[in-house]
């Protein structure tokens, strides 16, 4: 038979066994002394982790912000570099344009005749165009529109090939774009107009020059003045007020023309001669033929000269047909091509 347990002695007092067991169990379940420190450390660790997470999050935001800033800066620099490369390519293209004009000058040098222009004309165009391009590139004012340069190169090439109507159309596009003072435009344009006897287009150009600076009276380029005066003298049959105005412009051109520029002087004296013919001043006309003989520039045959628009119109008047032998005889004194 199981024996009954005796009450336990606690602190000299007798305790009920059940109470003693419960107390012993409770004592065994009580947290040890170091548990409070562990809990405190756990709390601090949790706080530290929270701070670390916050710091990392803030760092990520700051880093992302810095990344965006740097990325934007890099994008800007890349675009700037691309623009500089594009500007460089355009500049190279324009320099090639200057070289192409030079090649035209060399090709056209032996082609240009006496009546219709200058042997040195394209050299002058090349020099003027090259200076203009160099100044433009130095100022970094490089147009993204290539149509102007396409028209200018094509216009020069067409003029050299004898396609004067097409050359005028392309070069008028450059002129209408506002290049009134650009000799690289004005010289070949006037040359094409003169060669094609296109007095109507000449009038459009002159009207613009009278309204826009520089006005025709302010132009000091002797070649431009020679062209303007020559076109007006020959076109006086259509625009009567041109005759005296063209003669005055030729006088100014002659004063500005260097003595060695025989091509320009030949152009001037030829149109002095045409002025005298219209005025019926045969003595002065003979003097101009003498001046042309001294210049010794080869000229086209009378058969070719008689087909000029000026003479076609002049001899269309029956009253002028009687002067055909006289004019032909005067022209025959010059050295033919």
C-alpha positions, 0 to 999 in steps of 0.5 A, spaced: 500 500 500 503 506 497 505 510 503 502 517 504 508 523 503 509 527 509 508 534 509 515 538 507 519 543 511 520 549 509 524 555 513 522 550 519 515 551 517 511 545 515 508 546 508 503 542 504 506 538 499 501 540 494 503 548 495 510 546 495 510 543 489 507 549 486 512 553 489 518 549 486 515 549 479 514 556 479 521 557 482 523 553 476 519 557 471 522 564 473 527 567 468 534 567 470 537 573 472 541 575 465 534 574 461 533 582 463 539 584 460 538 579 454 531 583 453 534 589 453 540 587 448 534 585 444 531 591 444 537 595 442 538 590 437 531 591 434 532 599 434 539 598 431 536 594 425 531 599 425 536 605 424 540 601 419 534 600 415 532 607 415 539 609 414 540 604 408 533 607 405 535 614 406 542 612 403 538 609 397 534 615 396 540 620 396 544 615 392 538 615 387 537 622 387 545 623 385 544 618 380 539 621 377 543 628 377 549 625 374 545 621 369 541 628 367 548 631 366 551 625 362 545 626 358 546 633 357 554 632 355 552 627 350 547 631 347 552 637 347 557 632 344 553 629 339 551 637 337 559 638 336 560 632 332 554 634 327 557 642 327 563 639 325 560 635 320 557 641 317 563 645 317 567 639 313 561 639 308 561 647 307 569 646 307 568 641 301 563 646 298 569 651 298 573 646 294 568 644 289 567 651 287 575 652 286 574 645 282 569 649 278 573 655 277 579 651 274 574 647 270 570 653 267 577 657 266 578 655 259 570 655 258 568 662 259 568 667 253 569 674 252 561 677 252 559 672 257 563 674 263 570 673 266 575 668 266 577 669 273 570 670 275 569 663 279 576 664 282 573 670 285 566 666 287 571 661 290 575 666 294 568 670 297 565 663 298 571 661 302 572 667 306 564 667 308 564 660 310 570 661 314 567 667 318 561 663 319 564 657 322 569 661 326 562 665 329 559 658 330 553 660 326 552 654 322 545 653 318 542 646 319 539 647 312 543 645 307 538 647 301 542 654 300 549 651 299 546 645 295 543 651 290 549 655 290 553 649 288 548 647 283 547 654 281 555 655 279 555 648 276 549 649 271 552 656 270 559 653 268 555 648 264 551 653 260 544 652 263 543 659 265 536 658 266 536 653 271 542 656 274 538 663 275 532 659 278 537 655 283 541 662 285 535 666 285 533 661 291 539 663 295 538 671 293 530 670 295 533 667 302 536 674 304 543 673 301 543 680 298 550 682 300 553 675 299 557 676 293 558 668 292 550 669 290 550 675 287 556 674 282 554 668 279 546 670 279 548 676 275 553 672 270 547 667 269 542 673 268 547 676 263 548 670 259 541 668 258 539 675 257 534 674 262 532 682 263 526 680 267 529 677 272 534 682 272 529 687 274 527 683 280 534 683 282 535 690 281 528 692 285 530 688 291 537 691 291 534 698 291 530 697 297 534 692 301 541 694 303 546 695 300 542 699 295 545 698 288 548 705 288 552 703 294 555 697 291 563 698 290 564 691 287 566 693 280 564 686 277 557 686 280 557 694 277 559 691 271 554 686 270 548 691 273 550 696 268 551 691 262 544 688 263 541 695 264 544 697 257 542 691 253 535 691 256 533 698 255 529 696 249 524 693 254 526 698 260 527 705 257 529 708 263 535 703 264 539 706 258 542 712 262 542 709 268 546 703 266 551 707 262 552 711 269 553 705 273 558 702 268 562 709 269 562 707 276 565 700 275 570 702 270 573 707 275 573 701 280 576 696 275 584 695 276 587 696 270 589 688 269 582 686 269 582 685 262 575 681 262 571 686 266 574 692 262 572 688 256 565 687 258 565 694 260 567 697 253 563 692 249 557 695 253 559 702 252 559 700 244 552 697 245 550 704 248 553 708 243 549 704 238 543 705 241 544 713 241 547 713 234 554 715 236 558 712 231 564 716 233 564 714 240 562 707 238 569 706 233 573 709 240 570 703 244 572 698 238 579 701 239 579 700 246 577 693 245 582 692 240 587 694 245 585 689 250 586 684 245 581 679 248 578 674 243 571 675 242 565 671 239 564 671 231 559 676 228 554 670 227 554 668 234 553 676 237 548 677 232 543 672 236 544 676 242 537 678 244 539 685 244 541 685 237 535 680 235 531 686 238 535 692 235 535 689 228 527 687 229 526 695 227 526 696 220 530 702 221 536 699 224 537 694 218 541 699 214 546 699 220 548 691 220 554 692 215 557 698 219 556 694 226 558 687 223 565 691 220 566 694 226 566 687 230 570 684 225 576 688 227 576 684 233 580 678 234 575 672 233 575 666 237 
